[in-house]
Amino acid sequence: MSHILKNKTAIITGGSRGIGLAIARKLATFGANVVIASKTTEPHPNLPGTIYQAAEEINALGGNALPLVLDLRKEEQITQVVKDTVDHFGGIDILVNNASAIYLAGIEHTPAKRFDLMHQINVRGSFLMSQACIPFLKESAHGHILSLCPPIDLDAKWFDHFTAYTISKYGMSMVIKGLAQELKPYPIGVNGLWPRTTIATAAIQNLLGGDALIQQSRWPTIVADAAEQILSLPPGEVTGEFFIDEEVLRENGHTDFTSYAVNPATDLAPDLFIHL
């Protein structure tokens, strides 16, 4: 039986590594066309993968991937990615706003350029990327927007020590709420997804807890598996919701999460914005 995602076209921002690449791989295994939209075109000394390597990997596995250069700070590149996607695949069915910038510091110690970067990528980037895709999502029979952003929780602990980052991620969440309301007349599902635990990515390795936190994390595949479940729903069925990866999988009958753990013998670290 053909999967609902077969021949659907998905743009995944920040798709060259980590969670974005895991989602791209997952959707491609079900026959979706995936656009790897990211700005990494040359190998980086501290970050794995380029858009071209990611696309080659997916295509070698039998998928259909298109690498496109995207710096979310540049509106003209957003426009070009959308145009190139439509020219190549004939339309857009799914947008995954995965690309994100992070800098965890208090207000006193957050440079303006770090504040600006997080808001340009996280809030403005997901806003403009969604805006550019809307005309094509309206034409799709399976329109979805999924952003990697948390449920909004105004508990003071989520502002202590990293206010700028929290504002930027909650900004993404508010964009999701606004889009869900605006697009209610159309069969377009607009939702957020967030991991219950930290995820083993380059950001965790290089910016947060290093190897120790990696050992307490799960692999990006858990987020990808949850994303596939959400993106396979009829688009008008659920919108304006914020999902937690583990909860999505539990609701779909998953009970053993051992294989997702980097080190099953170590206690897992909860992600930010998650109460245990």
VENPE-V174051 format. One record per helix or strand of 2 or more residues. SS is the DSSP state (helix for helix, strand for strand). FROM is the first residue (numbers start at 1). TO is the last residue. If there is no record, write none. Layout:
[[SS/FROM/TO] [SS/FROM/TO]]
This chain:
[[strand/9/13] [helix/18/29] [strand/33/38] [helix/51/60] [strand/64/69] [helix/75/89] [strand/94/97] [helix/107/109] [helix/112/137] [strand/143/148] [helix/156/158] [helix/163/182] [strand/188/194] [helix/202/208] [helix/210/215] [helix/221/231] [strand/242/244] [helix/245/251] [helix/258/260]]
